[in-house]
Amino acid sequence: MSNHERVLLGVTLIRISVFVMYALVGAISFRRLYPRLSPFCKQLATAMLAAQVVVIFLAIPQHPSSLFDQWLWDVHEEGNIPATLASAQLALVAAATAYVAYHSARSSRVWYLCMLVGLAISAAGAIPLESNSLFCGRWDFLPLDGCHWTHHYEESLEFLGIWLVLVGLLGQLSDAAPSAGRSVRAFLLALLPIWVLLLLLSSLMPCLELPFLATPSDVQFESRLRLRGYRVDREENGFVLRLYAASRTPDYLDQGYSVHIVDQDSGAALASWDAPVAGPPEGILLAPDRDHIYRQQVALDFPPELPIERALWLTLSIWRGQAGARVPQKILSSDHATLDDEQVILQEFAPPKR
């Protein structure tokens, strides 16, 4: 399967899974919830669901005709169509909640007020501060010196806002069931450790994959990163390389990978790919000062000028980002052959036939 076919398969699987999710939630809602809605509320809920379906399917990776089209439908960006729809839906939630609070019993209005204030605080962190993550003295009344990141304010507002929503919901629970049964209390108390356990299992997936899916290796770099295994899947026009590395979290986050195709006769690199600086771990890590297994995937396409008359090497090097520069990391020990003190040879392969 070529890289293009693999991308198309991935997009198709995403679309199928999203369709199944929306179909399941929609079917349950139409059967159990819609009969209890007024005609106007049915129309409004249906319109918002239809808008979501259109936006989500247009945002699924495809081949945009321009950078503008790519930004316009990107669910990670701010100020575009998906972000506008999300903010409009949030505004409808703040308005419906306010209307219900106004017509509810006086004793329960405080809990709705908690929810409204919490939603407003969370939205203040999620929308304006996330879209303007760096400000440099733009507000004259703030005694700013230089530029400041807003991430701490953004996350703090979102945490605080959702906590107020939680207080509002717990207040309604207290009014509806002052003496909650043991099953309810047990469920609420057990939810947090169960959720943490699920996140922990997610972070252990690379460790579980390593003995079954990877070629074992033991390559130690001076950055304290240790290559424990790798998997090379040969495609028609390239490779898919999966790397499994052990490292402490503080040592890992500023490192990156470079993969090379090397001519065995001259030792020259015929093609190179740089993976982004290593991303954060999956799930959660309860012991960041200990080594954990990290998984990194790189897709490699063969360049058209690749020679076909001799065998080649696939090699790996590690670099560290320091002050905007890439500092190569030397190999301290290796159970695989090395090309020099910075590149380890992962595999010898024959170039594709033309």
PyMOL commands that set and color helices and strands:
alter all, ss='L'
color gray80, all
select helices_A, chain A and resi 3-36+39-59+67-73+81-102+106-131+151-176+182-203+205-213+249-252
alter helices_A, ss='H'
color red, helices_A
select strands_A, chain A and resi 134-135+148-149+215-221+226-234+238-247+255-263+269-274+292-301+312-322+325-328+331-334+344-349
alter strands_A, ss='S'
color yellow, strands_A
deselect
rebuild
show_as cartoon
